[in-house]
Every structure is written in C-alpha cells, then in structure tokens.
Amino acid sequence: MIGLLYTIPIALFMGLLGLGAFLWALRSGQYDDLDGAAARILFDDQGDEK
C-alpha cells in the first residue's frame, strides 16, 4: 500500500511530461507535413551529384 504513495505521483508526473512533450512537438511544427516526408524518400535527388 505504501508503494502506491510513490508510484501514483510518479506515473502522473511522467504522463504530464509526455503530454507536455507532445504539445511542444505539436506547436513547433513537427506534424505539419506528414505526407511530404513519406514521399521524399521515394525520389532521388539527381541534381546534387557532381
């Protein structure tokens, strides 16, 4: 029973930390162009070679 006094606040803190990281990534534009990154891997950049 005493273990719950430690694990519940730790779990709540880690959940809030994960939520904060997700909100930070959302606001910084990490999820703006999901299709562009998936399509860019399919094409080679032939103009960069010398």
N, C-alpha and C positions, 0 to 999 in steps of 0.2 A: 504494500500500500504506500509505503514511503517513496518507492520508486516512481509512482505517478506524480508526486510533487516535483520531481526533477524532469521527467520525460515530457509531460504535457507542456510546460513552458518552452522547453527546447524545441518541441515539434511546432508549436505556434510561431516561435521566432524564425525557424527555418522556413515555414510556409510563407510568412510575411517577407522574408528575404527573397524567396523565389518569386513571389508576386511583384516585389519591387524591381527585381532584375528583368522580369518580363515587361513591366510597364516602361522601364528605361529603354529597353530594346525597341519597344513599340514607338516611343516618342522620338528616338534617334533615327528612325527610318530603316530599321533592319528588315522590315517586312513590306517595304513599298513595292519592290519589283520581283515577285516570285517567279514569274514566267520568263523573264529576261535571263536570269541566271541559269535556268534549266535549258534554255535554247542556245545560250552562248557556248556551252560545252560541246555542242554538236558541230560547230563550224570552226574551221582552221583559219587563222589569220595569215594569209599568204603574203600580205604586203609588208610584214615585219621582217622577213628574211632578207639577208643581203648576200 
